[in-house]
Every structure is written in C-alpha cells, then in structure tokens.
C-alpha cells in the first residue's frame, strides 16, 4: 500500500477563497484517499 502526503501552502490565510476542512476531506475521500488525518 502506498502512502501519500499532501502539503497545502497558503490555504485560508487571507480570508479569500476559503476552503472548509470538511469540503477538503470530502474532495480527497471522493478522489479515493482513505485514512485522512
């Protein structure tokens, strides 16, 4: 089983284009990733 790490830079810093963690988790889960922390 492969392990993937996603590093996000500059997310939700300026208050513009905010990504809710629930939405990000749902997106990654729908992309087939599991065991998100």
C-alpha distances in whole Angstrom, upper triangle without the diagonal:
4,7,10,13,16,20,23,26,29,28,31,33,36,37,36,34,32,29,28,25,25,25,22,20,21,21,17,16,18,16,13,12,11,12,15,17
4,7,10,13,17,20,23,26,25,29,30,34,34,34,31,30,26,26,23,24,24,21,19,20,19,15,16,17,15,13,11,11,12,14,16
4,7,10,13,17,20,23,22,25,27,30,31,31,28,27,24,24,21,21,22,18,17,19,18,14,14,17,15,13,10,10,10,11,13
4,7,10,13,16,20,19,22,24,27,28,27,25,24,20,21,18,19,19,15,14,16,15,11,13,15,13,12,9,10,11,10,12
4,7,10,13,16,16,19,21,24,25,25,23,21,18,19,16,18,18,14,13,16,15,12,14,16,14,14,11,12,11,10,10
4,6,10,13,12,16,17,20,21,21,19,18,15,16,14,16,15,11,12,15,13,10,13,15,13,14,11,13,13,10,11
4,7,10,10,14,15,18,19,19,18,16,14,16,14,17,16,13,14,17,15,13,16,18,16,17,15,16,16,13,12
4,7,6,10,11,14,15,15,14,13,11,13,12,15,14,11,13,16,14,13,16,18,16,18,16,18,17,14,14
4,6,9,9,12,14,14,13,13,12,15,14,18,17,14,16,19,17,16,20,21,20,22,20,21,21,18,17
4,6,6,8,10,11,11,10,11,13,14,17,17,14,17,20,18,18,21,23,22,24,22,24,23,20,19
4,6,8,9,9,8,7,7,10,10,14,13,11,14,16,15,15,19,20,19,22,20,21,21,17,17
4,6,6,7,7,5,6,9,10,13,13,12,15,17,16,17,20,21,21,24,22,23,23,19,18
4,6,8,9,8,10,12,13,17,17,15,18,21,20,21,24,25,25,27,25,26,25,22,20
4,5,8,8,11,14,16,19,18,17,21,23,22,23,26,27,27,29,28,29,29,25,24
4,7,6,10,11,14,17,16,16,19,21,20,22,25,25,26,28,27,28,28,24,23
4,5,9,12,15,17,16,16,19,20,19,21,24,24,24,28,26,28,28,25,24
4,6,10,13,15,13,13,16,17,16,18,21,21,21,24,23,25,26,22,22
4,6,9,12,10,11,14,15,14,16,19,20,20,23,22,23,23,20,19
4,6,8,7,7,10,11,11,13,15,16,17,19,18,19,20,16,16
4,5,5,6,9,10,11,13,14,15,17,19,18,18,18,15,15
4,5,5,6,8,10,10,12,14,15,17,15,15,15,11,11
4,5,5,6,9,10,10,12,14,16,14,14,14,11,12
4,5,5,6,9,10,10,12,14,14,15,16,13,14
4,5,5,6,9,10,11,13,11,13,14,10,12
4,5,5,6,9,10,11,9,10,10,7,9
4,6,5,6,9,10,10,10,12,10,12
4,5,5,6,9,9,11,13,11,14
4,5,5,7,6,8,10,8,11
4,5,5,5,6,9,8,11
4,5,7,9,12,12,15
4,6,9,13,12,15
4,7,10,11,14
4,7,7,11
4,6,9
4,6
4
